[in-house]
Amino acid sequence: MLGEEKGLVIDTGIGKPAADATGADPAICPDIMKLAKSVTDLPLILVNTHGHLDHMGNNMQFEKAYVHPLDRKMALRTSREVETVTEGDCFDLGKKLIEVIETPGHTPRGIVLLDREESLVFVGDMFSEGSPMFLQFEYSDLDIYIASTEKLLSMSEDIEWMFPCHGTSIPLPLSYAAKIKSVAEKIRDNNISGTPIRLFTEDGPCEAISYVCNGITIYH
């Protein structure tokens, strides 16, 4: 995201630390700083939507990372310096303000970045199309995730488009969040059956249930 004075980088991809932790091919890890500098020569601010390694893997390329306070310890694994931000904090890029909105659920500390002027929001791992929503972590919370989804849906006057970090369709209309919320509510209310699966993440192997409905997949 570019203003007249600064650029904002949101998450830095998997990087070598996460590739080593998850067994991913390091060859697929892009040089985020090189990519950013190909777009602009403006000073860059880095913000992480949450603390998973596939979003912080290249943080070391930047002087500082901004994260939610609960993610500070996780960010220090891959960052030179860490500062924290919470609900309502803004980044002034020069005639462009980017606002921090707290949206826990996927993790206890997730944030999204809102550009009210352009009616768009960068949602991290909150939503995606063509990729599962991961709510199977021991620290994930389905009820809180639903509440965070409702929070964003209530901001329809300020949000038209969502930019997720995963998936096959970018951007997504805000209305897509309502479809995901509907599936999450079916899981909460035990109105949908799922299939047991075994996952391998940076937290290690875990058992989960895969729920599929209307083209949406949620792991819980």
Disulfide bonds with the S-S distance in Angstrom:
none
